[in-house]
Amino acid sequence: MTRAAVLLLLAAGRLNAQELEPRALINAPVGTNFVLVSTGYLFGNLLLDPALPLENGEADVWTFAGSYARAIDFFGLAGKIGVGVPLATGKWSAAVNGIDTTATRSGFGDPVFRLSVNFLGSPALTPQEFRGYRQSTVAGLILAVTAPLGQYNPERLINLGSNRWSLATRLGLSHNFGKWIVEGYATGTFYTANQDFFGGNTLEQHPLFDGQLHVIRFIGSPFFWVAGSAGYAWGGRSVLNGVEKQSLDNKRLSLAVRKPFGRQHAIKAAYINGLSTRLGSDFDTFQLAWQYAW
């Protein structure tokens, strides 16, 4: 197996599939705290560069995550700040020159720090003011910074951390049609270079772009809903030691349902289908999350 082939296995198979997240712009009373605990099961193929002596790439991964967010008053606008820490355990495999090889990993991934601000149709409200709030059209911006603090060893090909910073900027628009909400998001993710990628190599990546459409239907109340989603991600071309490789192309569909239990608890379940992937992770994903708010 050539070194270039080994390097590209990770570039194509990294566990960073884009999530489909409806209701990211939802307003909440200033001072409300949220804790979210989630788990997910990902399985599927790794679609690799056909020029490489690699085939039958697969991954089978359990993910866990804990996150915290707080609703804030951002100069009179509704905002949120938060942090999430992922944990994963799983197995990656591929045939290298006809010989099966596998790798298993367990540990923490890179934490994500978020700031969101709704700059249209979503003012910062006290709990008393929030009782009279009804969403119409909301627009907002979400910034997410991923820090290189996860498990990483430059002598290992498969890592749960990426050893680089990234910044995702997401612009969203949401409109209420009675018991329906339609949302659209456009995201650009920008990366710093990993200067110590598998034995001292340099891995860079062009920006990755992502578009999402969500249709949400309320069931009895705005807090009990079901959502259908579609997403398309493109770009993100890898550059290994100055040599450009293939760009990514990924289409996916999702179905999610969220049900509250009392005033403080809620459960969310989701299925994400990797509808079409040209290069990278072609995963099906099942997710289950519990939220507590106070």
C-alpha positions in Angstrom: 0.0 0.0 0.0 1.5 3.3 -1.0 1.7 6.2 1.5 -0.6 8.3 -0.8 -3.2 5.5 -0.8 -3.1 5.2 3.0 -3.5 9.0 3.4 -6.5 9.2 1.1 -8.3 6.4 3.0 -8.8 8.8 5.9 -9.5 11.8 3.7 -12.4 9.9 2.1 -13.7 8.1 5.1 -13.6 10.7 7.9 -16.5 10.6 10.3 -17.9 14.1 9.5 -21.1 13.5 7.7 -23.2 16.7 7.6 -26.2 16.6 9.9 -29.7 17.7 9.0 -31.0 19.9 11.8 -34.5 21.3 11.6 -35.7 24.1 13.9 -32.2 25.5 14.5 -33.6 29.0 14.6 -36.3 28.4 17.3 -36.7 31.2 19.8 -36.6 30.7 23.6 -36.9 33.0 26.6 -33.7 34.7 27.6 -31.9 32.8 30.4 -33.3 29.3 29.4 -30.7 26.5 29.7 -30.7 23.4 27.6 -28.8 20.1 28.1 -28.9 17.5 25.3 -27.6 14.0 25.5 -27.7 12.0 22.2 -26.6 8.7 20.7 -26.3 7.6 17.1 -25.5 4.5 15.0 -23.8 5.0 11.7 -23.1 2.3 9.2 -22.3 2.2 5.5 -19.7 2.4 2.8 -16.6 4.5 2.3 -16.5 5.5 -1.4 -12.8 5.8 -2.2 -10.8 7.2 -5.1 -11.0 4.5 -7.9 -7.3 5.0 -8.7 -6.3 3.6 -5.3 -5.7 -0.1 -4.4 -8.5 0.1 -1.9 -12.0 -1.4 -2.1 -14.9 -2.5 0.0 -14.5 0.3 2.5 -17.0 0.2 5.3 -17.6 1.7 8.8 -19.7 0.7 11.7 -19.8 3.4 14.4 -21.7 4.3 17.6 -21.6 8.0 18.5 -22.5 9.8 21.8 -22.6 13.5 22.5 -23.3 15.8 25.3 -24.1 19.5 24.7 -25.2 22.6 26.6 -26.8 25.8 25.3 -28.2 29.0 26.9 -30.6 31.5 25.4 -29.1 35.0 25.5 -30.1 38.6 24.7 -27.7 39.6 21.9 -28.2 43.4 21.7 -32.0 43.0 21.7 -32.0 39.9 19.4 -32.6 36.3 20.4 -29.4 34.3 20.5 -27.9 31.2 21.9 -24.4 30.1 23.0 -23.4 26.5 23.4 -20.8 23.8 23.3 -21.0 20.1 22.3 -18.5 17.3 23.0 -18.7 14.1 20.9 -17.6 10.6 21.8 -17.4 7.7 19.3 -16.5 4.0 19.2 -16.4 2.0 16.0 -14.6 -0.1 13.3 -13.4 1.0 9.9 -12.4 -1.6 7.3 -11.2 -1.9 3.7 -9.4 -4.3 1.4 -5.9 -3.1 0.6 -4.4 -4.9 -2.5 -6.9 -7.7 -1.8 -6.0 -8.0 1.9 -8.7 -7.2 4.5 -7.6 -4.6 7.1 -9.5 -3.0 10.0 -9.0 -0.3 12.6 -11.0 0.2 15.8 -11.1 3.5 17.7 -12.9 4.7 20.9 -12.5 8.2 22.4 -13.5 11.9 22.2 -13.8 13.8 19.0 -13.3 17.6 18.5 -15.7 19.8 20.6 -17.9 22.4 18.8 -18.6 25.9 20.2 -21.7 27.7 18.8 -23.1 31.2 18.6 -26.5 31.8 16.9 -28.3 35.1 16.5 -31.8 35.6 14.9 -31.6 39.0 13.3 -35.1 39.1 11.9 -38.5 38.3 13.5 -37.1 36.9 16.7 -36.5 39.5 19.4 -35.0 38.7 22.8 -37.9 38.0 25.2 -38.3 37.5 28.9 -40.3 34.4 30.0 -43.4 36.7 30.6 -43.0 38.3 27.1 -42.4 34.9 25.4 -46.0 33.7 26.3 -47.4 36.1 23.6 -44.7 35.4 21.0 -45.8 33.7 17.7 -43.3 33.0 15.0 -43.8 34.5 11.5 -40.6 34.9 9.4 -37.3 34.4 11.2 -33.8 34.8 9.7 -30.6 34.0 11.6 -26.9 33.3 11.5 -25.2 30.4 13.2 -21.4 30.3 13.8 -19.8 27.0 14.8 -16.1 26.7 15.7 -14.6 23.2 15.9 -11.4 23.0 18.1 -8.7 20.4 17.5 -8.9 18.9 21.0 -10.2 15.4 20.1 -8.2 12.2 20.1 -5.5 12.4 17.5 -2.3 10.5 16.9 -0.3 11.4 13.7 1.1 7.9 13.5 -2.5 6.5 13.1 -4.5 6.7 9.9 -7.9 6.7 11.5 -8.5 9.4 14.2 -11.5 10.7 15.9 -10.0 14.2 16.1 -8.9 16.2 13.0 -5.9 18.2 14.4 -7.2 21.4 12.7 -9.7 24.2 13.3 -12.8 24.7 11.3 -15.4 27.5 11.1 -19.0 26.8 9.9 -21.1 29.8 9.0 -24.8 29.0 8.5 -27.5 31.4 7.2 -31.1 30.3 7.8 -34.6 31.4 7.0 -37.8 30.0 8.6 -41.4 30.8 7.9 -44.6 29.7 9.7 -47.7 28.7 7.8 -50.0 27.9 10.7 -49.2 24.3 11.6 -46.4 24.1 9.1 -42.9 25.6 9.0 -40.6 25.7 6.0 -36.9 26.3 6.6 -33.9 26.7 4.4 -30.2 26.9 5.4 -27.0 27.6 3.5 -23.6 26.7 5.1 -20.0 27.2 4.3 -17.3 25.5 6.3 -13.7 26.7 6.2 -10.7 24.7 7.5 -7.1 25.4 8.6 -4.4 23.0 7.5 -3.4 19.8 9.4 0.4 20.2 9.4 1.0 16.8 11.0 -1.2 14.4 9.0 -0.1 10.8 9.2 3.7 11.0 9.6 4.3 14.7 9.0 2.3 15.2 5.8 0.2 18.3 5.2 -3.5 18.0 4.6 -5.6 21.0 3.5 -9.2 21.3 2.4 -11.1 23.7 0.3 -14.4 25.1 1.8 -17.3 22.7 2.0 -20.7 24.0 1.1 -24.1 22.7 2.2 -27.7 23.5 1.5 -30.7 22.2 3.5 -34.5 22.3 3.2 -36.8 21.3 6.1 -40.6 21.0 6.2 -42.0 20.7 9.8 -45.5 19.8 10.8 -46.8 20.6 14.3 -48.8 17.9 16.1 -51.0 19.6 18.6 -48.4 22.2 19.7 -45.2 23.9 18.3 -43.1 21.7 20.6 -44.4 18.3 19.2 -43.5 18.0 15.6 -42.4 15.8 12.7 -39.9 17.0 10.0 -38.8 15.9 6.6 -35.5 17.2 5.4 -33.2 17.1 2.4 -29.6 18.2 2.1 -26.9 18.6 -0.5 -23.2 19.1 0.3 -20.5 19.8 -2.3 -16.9 21.1 -2.5 -14.4 20.3 0.3 -11.7 19.2 -2.1 -8.7 17.7 -0.2 -5.1 18.9 -0.9 -2.4 16.5 0.1 1.1 18.0 0.2 0.0 20.6 -2.4 -1.7 18.0 -4.7 -5.4 18.4 -5.2 -7.7 15.4 -5.0 -11.4 14.8 -5.7 -14.1 17.0 -4.2 -17.0 15.7 -2.2 -20.6 15.3 -3.3 -23.3 14.1 -1.0 -27.1 14.1 -1.1 -29.2 12.9 1.9 -32.7 12.7 3.3 -34.0 12.7 6.8 -37.1 12.1 8.9 -37.2 13.4 12.5 -39.8 13.5 15.3 -39.7 15.4 18.5 -42.1 14.9 21.4 -42.1 16.8 24.7 -42.8 15.2 28.1 -44.0 17.9 30.5 -42.5 21.3 30.5 -38.8 20.4 30.7 -38.2 17.1 28.9 -38.3 16.1 25.2 -37.2 13.1 23.1 -36.1 13.4 19.5 -35.5 10.5 17.1 -34.2 10.8 13.5 -33.1 8.7 10.6 -30.7 10.1 8.0 -30.3 8.3 4.6 -27.2 8.7 2.5 -29.1 9.1 -0.7 -26.2 9.7 -3.0 -22.4 10.0 -2.4 -19.6 10.4 -5.0 -16.7 10.3 -2.5 -16.5 10.0 1.2 -18.9 8.6 3.8 -22.1 6.9 2.4 -23.8 6.4 5.8 -27.2 5.6 7.1 -27.7 7.1 10.5 -30.1 6.5 13.4 -30.2 9.1 16.2 -31.9 9.4 19.5 -31.6 12.4 21.8 -33.0 13.6 25.2 -33.3 17.3 26.0 -33.8 18.9 29.4 -34.6 22.6 29.7 -34.9 24.9 32.7 
